[in-house]
Amino acid sequence: MVEASPWWAPHVHADRRPRLMARNRIAAAIREWFAARDFIEVGTAALQVSPGNETHLSAFATQAVGPDGSRQPLYLHTSPEFACKKLLAAGETRIFSFGPVYRNRERGPLHHPEFTMIEWYLAGETYDRLMEDCAAMLALAAERAGAARFAFRGREADPFAAPERLTVAEAFQRHAGIDLLATVSPDGATDRDGLHAQLVAAGLRTAPDDGWTDLFSRVMVERVEPELGQGRATVLCEYPIGEAALARPSPADARVAERFELYCCGVELANAFGELTDPVEQRARFAADMDEKERIYGERYPIDEDFLKALAIMPQASGIALGFDRLVMLATGAHRIDDVIWTPVAGADS
């Protein structure tokens, strides 16, 4: 078996370089876009006391060693979200962060342990405004890459077309024949057995120890996500309240939250929230997610107490995280995320 040439081999780099140059053009255009709208670019520390408290996010752990030899546990951030929200509490109103984040257990065509995230936050704005921003980002990336269409694994989409807006409940009904909200109560409680029965009727596999969240994820992965963002991008919104750890409840329906995800060519590009600002509720959600994480992975992360204190004085705001590398992939027709990263992490080509 012939060993593949490394990314730094001159002939490999020559093949990769056009996409990397397109990456730079897209990055420059996005920064210009934010500057034209009076956003401030902020730098956030990668080392944090907590990497976040979502069940399925895995972090890289390290230690800070003091002059006296004392050791403090720290983590590489999985997102700049906590730091950005502290800046909102401090008085900033229009900010964006553009830089690397780190997630463990994530390697593959669409996943890399270190990748670039764009996050932006608007005080006093609803999350509907962020949907408009997403449409602008898609068109901007296409223009700078010279792409008329986005494509990935046989799926195509027009980056200049207005995205479709679809609720999660509508998507479950359309693509799986499942009445999702019939299994969610106004207080957020879920009916595991009711959802399980619907999955069985829809011909989806289940396991005896599947919880409601496991069943929800299976429908999303197997039936819903592959159908999203075909022909044009999809804004998938109104997630069940239990699937939106940092989003506020919808004023129209307490069973769902102000959360949306942006999909294009079946690829998830962005995750947005109308931000939750109740520290008591946020603590309860973090604790529940960490209990679930411990059940599944045998570990839990600390809660950033400073974040909860900041949340108590943070203004109403909306925020979004967009995977920049994936956006570049679609704009340049790349098959793997490694193809649009200047210096991929060793061993990340599995």
Secondary structure, 3 states (H helix, E strand, C coil): CCCCCCCCCHHHHHHHHHHHHHHHHHHHHHHHHHHHCCCEECCCCCEECCCCCCCCCECCEEEEECCCCCEEEEEECCCCHHHHHHHHHHCCCEEEEEEEEECECCCECCECCEEEEEEEEEECCCHHHHHHHHHHHHHHHHHHHCCCCEEECCEEECCCCCCEEEEHHHHHHHHHCCCHHHHECCCCCECHHHHHHHHHHCCCCCCCCCCHHHHHHHHHHHHHHHHCCCECCEEEECCEHHHCCCECECCCCCCEECEEEEEECCEEEEEEEEECCCHHHHHHHHHHHHHHHHHHHCCCCCCCHHHHHHHCCCCCEEEEEEEHHHHHHHHHCCCCHHHHCCCCCCCCCC
